[in-house]
Amino acid sequence: MAEDLYQTLGVSRSATKDDIKKAHRKLALKYHPDKNPDDKAAQDKFKRIQEAYDVLSDEEKRAAYDRYGADFEKIRGTGFNPGAGGAAGFEGLDLEQIFGGGRGGNAQFDGFSDFFEQMMGGGAGGGARGGRPRQTRQPPAQGANLRHELEIPLEIAVRGGQTEFYLQSSSSSDKIAVNIPAGVETGTKIRLREKGQPSPNGGPPGDLILIIKVSDHPHFRRSGRNLELELPVSISEAILGAKVDVPTPAGTVTMTIPPGSSSGKRLRLKGQGVKQRDGSAGDLIVIVQVNVPETIDDESKKLIEQFADKNPQALRGNLTF
């Protein structure tokens, strides 16, 4: 009996997409081949985890699995749609697979009429009139395309660079390296030629479509081609001004905090944002956040009181409801 995919990930059948993703991450880290190079059982477990995630993270596949169980791929592969009649029986056919993936201009339509002639029982000039069935030779079809969500850190999305990931198939777990261009964002698609499923009859493999997801950063936020950073500064730095070190995608730079800077003041470092394909880059917007200590000693308190006496401010005089 095939192992239940929900049990493989340790989630209930009512688990949300986030629940499934969290469970997959936890188990993938534990059983990853790099962490268990000599443990065949752990490697097999990793493969089953990846297979379960590939199905349950895809809404269409999950719905088919919930309905048909372990045989859902066979049922989906036939294009048969139980409960539907007439032409609806062809729902689910992947035309990209049938016509070779769209390579070579209009070459995907080679054998188009022959295909439907066979499907519909011979057609004009065929066996339907009692003649000799027409023998045709189908051109090699391209394998099916695969889609894979690839999560990358903000640093790689901003600067670009190479990253590696594992692509799980029914028989192996392949390590793939890919160059990420600078400036990608969540939803960007990258096509890796002939990294998809093999052809069923000797044609070229399909393509692998990577769908990029950029992880959140603990300190930086992206806003279009700009980056934003909340920079903590002390009271003395805010009042007197200071030169402080600020991290940027290109390295640490020294920035001047003007005297009298209040929380929320926005400072700009030009060209320190997200790189673009034309070689330009956005800016880094530094947002000053004055950091007030929770406790101070008595002497410091007296100094603050003296400062307040000598520097009265009418901060709330204009506040109205």
C-alpha positions in Angstrom: 0.0 0.0 0.0 1.4 3.4 -1.0 2.4 5.7 1.9 -0.1 8.4 2.6 1.4 11.8 1.6 -0.1 13.7 4.5 1.4 11.2 6.9 4.8 11.5 5.2 4.8 15.3 6.0 3.2 14.7 9.4 0.2 17.0 8.7 -3.6 16.6 8.7 -5.7 16.4 5.5 -7.1 19.8 6.4 -3.6 21.4 6.7 -3.2 24.8 5.1 -0.6 25.6 2.4 1.6 27.3 5.1 1.3 24.2 7.4 2.5 22.0 4.5 5.4 24.3 3.7 6.6 24.6 7.3 6.4 20.8 7.8 8.3 20.3 4.5 11.1 22.7 5.6 11.5 21.1 9.0 11.7 17.5 7.6 13.9 18.5 4.5 16.5 20.1 6.8 16.5 17.0 9.0 16.8 14.4 6.3 18.7 16.4 3.6 21.4 14.2 1.8 24.1 16.7 2.7 23.5 16.1 6.4 23.1 12.3 6.0 25.6 11.3 3.3 26.0 7.7 4.6 22.4 7.1 5.7 20.4 5.4 2.9 17.2 5.4 5.0 17.4 9.2 5.6 18.0 9.7 1.9 15.0 7.6 0.9 13.0 9.5 3.5 14.1 12.8 1.9 12.9 11.6 -1.5 9.5 10.7 -0.1 9.2 14.0 1.6 10.0 15.9 -1.6 7.5 13.8 -3.5 4.8 14.5 -0.9 5.5 18.2 -1.0 5.5 18.4 -4.8 1.9 17.0 -4.8 0.4 18.7 -1.7 1.9 22.1 -2.4 0.2 22.1 -5.8 -3.6 22.8 -5.5 -4.5 20.9 -8.6 -2.4 17.8 -7.8 -3.6 17.9 -4.1 -7.2 18.0 -5.2 -6.7 15.0 -7.5 -4.8 13.1 -4.8 -7.6 13.7 -2.3 -10.1 12.4 -4.7 -8.3 9.5 -6.3 -5.5 8.6 -3.9 -2.1 7.2 -5.0 -3.4 6.5 -8.6 -4.3 10.2 -9.2 -1.3 10.7 -11.6 -2.5 7.8 -13.9 -6.0 9.2 -14.0 -4.8 12.7 -14.6 -2.4 11.5 -17.3 -5.3 10.0 -19.4 -7.0 13.3 -19.6 -10.2 11.5 -18.4 -12.5 13.7 -16.3 -14.8 11.4 -14.3 -18.3 12.9 -14.0 -18.1 14.9 -17.2 -19.5 14.0 -20.6 -18.9 14.6 -24.3 -15.8 16.7 -25.2 -15.1 17.3 -21.5 -13.4 13.9 -21.5 -10.3 15.6 -23.0 -9.9 18.0 -20.0 -6.4 17.8 -18.6 -4.6 17.0 -21.8 -1.3 18.8 -21.9 -1.1 20.2 -25.5 2.5 21.3 -24.9 3.5 17.7 -24.4 1.5 16.4 -27.4 3.0 18.9 -29.8 6.6 18.9 -28.6 6.7 21.8 -26.2 6.5 24.6 -28.9 10.1 24.4 -30.2 11.0 25.3 -33.8 8.3 27.7 -34.8 5.2 25.9 -36.2 6.9 22.5 -35.9 4.7 21.7 -33.0 1.9 21.0 -35.4 3.7 18.2 -37.3 1.4 15.2 -37.1 -1.5 17.4 -35.8 -4.1 16.0 -38.3 -2.8 12.5 -37.9 -3.1 12.7 -34.2 -6.8 13.6 -34.3 -7.4 11.2 -37.2 -6.2 8.4 -34.9 -8.2 9.7 -31.9 -11.4 10.1 -33.9 -11.3 6.8 -35.8 -9.6 7.5 -39.1 -11.3 10.7 -40.4 -11.4 11.5 -44.1 -9.7 8.9 -46.3 -9.1 6.6 -43.3 -10.5 3.4 -41.8 -13.9 5.0 -41.4 -14.6 4.3 -45.1 -13.3 0.8 -44.9 -10.0 1.7 -46.5 -6.6 0.7 -45.3 -5.6 2.6 -42.1 -3.1 5.3 -42.7 0.3 4.6 -41.1 2.0 7.7 -39.7 5.2 8.2 -37.9 4.9 10.6 -35.0 7.9 13.0 -34.6 9.7 12.8 -31.2 7.8 14.8 -28.6 9.5 17.0 -26.1 9.2 16.0 -22.5 6.9 17.8 -20.2 7.9 21.0 -18.5 8.4 21.1 -14.8 7.7 24.0 -12.4 9.5 24.5 -9.2 9.3 27.3 -6.6 12.8 28.5 -5.7 13.1 30.6 -2.5 16.2 32.9 -2.4 17.4 35.4 0.1 17.0 39.1 -0.5 20.8 39.5 -0.9 20.9 37.3 -4.0 17.8 38.9 -5.4 19.4 42.4 -5.1 23.0 41.6 -6.1 22.5 38.5 -8.3 24.6 35.4 -8.0 24.6 31.6 -8.1 22.5 29.4 -5.9 22.0 25.7 -5.7 18.9 23.6 -4.9 17.7 20.0 -5.1 15.1 18.9 -7.6 13.4 15.7 -6.6 12.2 13.2 -9.1 10.7 9.7 -8.7 14.2 8.1 -8.9 16.7 10.7 -7.8 17.4 14.0 -6.1 19.5 16.1 -8.4 21.5 19.1 -7.3 21.1 22.0 -9.7 23.1 25.3 -9.9 21.5 28.4 -11.4 22.6 31.9 -11.9 20.2 34.4 -10.6 20.2 37.8 -12.4 20.3 40.9 -10.2 17.0 42.6 -9.6 14.7 39.6 -9.6 11.6 39.7 -7.4 8.9 37.3 -6.2 7.0 35.9 -9.2 10.0 36.2 -11.6 10.2 33.1 -13.8 13.6 31.6 -15.0 13.6 28.9 -17.6 16.3 26.2 -17.6 16.3 24.5 -21.0 15.9 20.7 -21.1 16.0 20.3 -17.3 12.4 19.0 -17.2 10.9 15.6 -17.7 12.4 13.2 -20.3 10.7 12.7 -23.6 8.5 9.5 -23.9 9.8 8.7 -27.4 13.4 9.9 -27.8 12.8 13.7 -28.1 14.4 16.4 -26.1 13.6 16.8 -22.4 11.2 19.4 -21.3 12.2 22.7 -19.6 12.4 23.5 -15.9 10.5 26.7 -15.0 11.8 28.2 -11.7 9.3 30.5 -10.0 11.2 32.9 -7.7 10.2 33.7 -4.2 12.3 36.2 -2.3 12.6 35.7 1.5 12.0 38.5 3.9 15.1 40.1 5.4 15.3 40.9 9.1 16.5 44.5 8.6 16.0 45.5 4.9 12.8 46.0 2.9 12.5 46.3 -0.8 10.4 49.1 -2.4 10.6 48.8 -6.1 14.3 49.4 -7.1 15.0 51.0 -3.7 15.9 49.4 -0.3 14.8 50.7 3.1 16.7 50.3 6.4 15.6 51.5 9.8 18.8 52.6 11.5 18.9 52.8 15.3 20.9 55.9 16.6 21.5 57.1 20.2 20.0 60.3 21.7 23.4 62.0 21.5 24.0 60.9 17.9 20.5 62.3 17.0 21.0 65.6 18.8 24.7 66.3 18.0 25.0 64.5 14.7 27.5 61.7 14.0 29.2 59.5 11.4 27.9 56.0 11.6 28.6 52.7 9.6 25.7 51.5 7.5 25.6 48.1 5.8 24.7 48.1 2.1 24.6 45.4 -0.6 28.0 46.6 -1.8 29.6 46.6 1.7 29.7 48.9 4.7 29.7 52.7 4.1 30.0 55.6 6.5 27.0 57.9 6.6 26.6 61.3 8.3 23.6 61.7 10.6 22.8 65.5 10.6 22.5 67.2 14.0 18.9 67.4 15.3 17.7 64.3 13.5 14.4 63.0 14.8 13.0 59.5 14.5 11.5 59.0 11.0 14.0 61.3 9.2 14.8 59.7 5.9 18.4 59.9 4.5 19.4 58.6 1.0 22.4 56.7 -0.1 22.4 56.9 -3.9 23.1 53.8 -5.9 23.0 51.4 -2.9 19.7 49.8 -3.8 18.6 47.1 -6.1 20.7 46.5 -9.2 19.0 46.6 -12.6 19.8 44.7 -15.8 21.1 47.9 -17.5 23.8 48.3 -14.8 22.1 51.0 -12.8 20.8 50.6 -9.2 18.2 52.1 -6.9 18.9 53.9 -3.7 19.1 52.9 0.0 16.7 54.9 2.1 17.9 55.1 5.7 15.2 55.8 8.2 16.5 57.2 11.5 15.1 55.6 14.7 16.2 57.3 17.9 16.9 54.6 20.5 16.0 55.7 24.1 17.5 53.7 27.0 14.9 52.2 29.3 16.8 53.2 32.5 19.4 55.8 33.3 21.4 56.7 36.4 20.5 59.6 38.7 23.3 61.8 37.4 22.3 61.3 33.8 18.7 62.1 34.8 19.7 65.4 36.3 21.6 66.3 33.1 18.5 65.5 31.1 16.4 67.7 33.3 18.9 70.5 32.9 18.8 70.0 29.2 15.0 70.2 29.2 15.0 73.4 31.2 17.4 75.1 28.8 15.7 73.7 25.6 11.9 74.1 26.0 9.9 72.7 23.1 6.2 73.2 22.3 5.8 69.9 20.7 2.0 69.3 21.1 0.6 72.8 21.0 -1.0 72.3 17.6 -2.6 68.9 18.3 -6.4 69.0 18.1 -9.2 66.5 17.7 
